[in-house]
Amino acid sequence: MLGKKSRQVFIGGLAPDTKEEDLRKALADVGGISDVTLWKDPESGRTKGAGKIKFETEELAKQAVQALRASRGSFSYATVFTDANPGEIDVQYDRASQWLVSRQKLQTDLDEAARSLLQRVRYDLPAVKNQEQTCQKQVQETESRQREASRQESETTKKLQDMCDAHHISGADFMVELQSYVNTAIPRFQENASSKVLSCAEALEFYTSITKSLREKGVGQEDENPLPVLRHLLANGNALLKDAAHLSEELQQEWKKLQEHCQDAGNVRMLGNARTRFLVVDDLLELETFLSQTCWQLEDRSSDGQLSLDEVKALHSSVAAALEALRGRDVQPLLALHCSPTALQNCAAKLSAQKALCARNAERSAALKELKASFAAEAEQCSKSAQALAAQVREQRAWLEAEMSRVTKYKVSLVGEINAV
């Protein structure tokens, strides 16, 4: 707004690099410019964003105001006014200049806050949420792998325990425990097997009487002493092998072999030698076969006066029990270990390998458990970070909205005051 006698026009909101020549060129069509003054920062030499233009006539000043208002975009000014009193113009300028400076600083702060807000909304917050989702997915995948590792650990541990139970050891030192197990279990095995074989005496007597009767009738073999190894065992118990070597050529060869390779050969008993056990089992199998055939015959016809079907079945059961004691599933691991040092070493190696597999599975399960906990902790931290960022975004947005509202209100108030001059 122009004063009654003023020929000066105040212009604000100029760019920092605006020069006096720029204003003269902008108002060249108006003409009549007698002086152009830009208020500058003494340190930087750049304009403070405002200045005043003096015209030759008041009419030219009015035309300049209209021209400047029509071309606001060229100079980004805040307001344009004139005043008859130069001192008063300076006062108004000071107020407008202060506002412009504060506005520029505030605008810089608002721009920085807006950029920070956009950075958090567009990049930081989505990145944190994506990382949280990734960690949660990794937790699920790791948990699945841990369950599988735990299952494998359980299976391998159970298998190791079953292997130890089969050999009656604890698993602390396989080789020592296996050797100790063999040394203590073999005597018990021989004692048990010997008692079972001794219970077959009646069955052997029945077999002998039948074969003798058949020989007298001219049927069957001429051997008057069938099943000699079994017979010697029944007569002498679990005798020393050297005392039974005369029973057959096989036993003689086994005795010679034992003398060559075993320093304690003289103390080896019949059931303590694998080859002799095989011969005893062979005799028992022949006896079992005979009793089975006898049972079938008695089932088809009545007893001929010697033994009944139930009695023969009882004899057959005693022979079957002796066979089970000598070669049953429960004694097979023990006999395998007793027969060969190599078998003992192989068994210890298998147990060690199984124990190592258990340890590897346990380590893998523990590592996966630790990894799962790490991912879970990271996911929780990402969740907390996302919540904190969201809260900061809300606070920053509210601050921006409040500042923008305050600036707008102050601008309207200031422009109103300036225009009222």
Buried (B, 14 or more C-beta within 10 A) or exposed (E): EBBEEBBBBBBBBBBEEBEBEBBEEBBEEBEBBEEBEBBEEEEEEEBBBBBBBBBEEBEBBBBBBEBBEEEEEEBEBBBBBBBBBEEEBBEBBEEBBEBBBEBBEBEEEBEEBBEBBEEBBEEBBEBBBEBBEBBBEBBEBBBEBBEEBBEBBEEBBEEBEEBBEBBBBEBEEBBEBBBEBBEEBBEEBBEBBBBBBBBBBEBBEBBBEBBEEEBEEEEBEEEEEBBBBBBBBBEEBBBBBBEBBEBBEBBEEBBEEBBEEEEEBEEBBBBBBEBBBBBBBBBBEBBBEBBBEBBEEBEEEEEEEEBEBEBBBBBBEBBBBBBBBBBEEEBEBBBBBBBEEEBBBEBBEEBEEBBEBBEBBBEBBBEBBEBBEBBBEBBEBBBEBBEEBBEBBEEBBEEBEEBEEEBEEBBEEBBEEBEEB
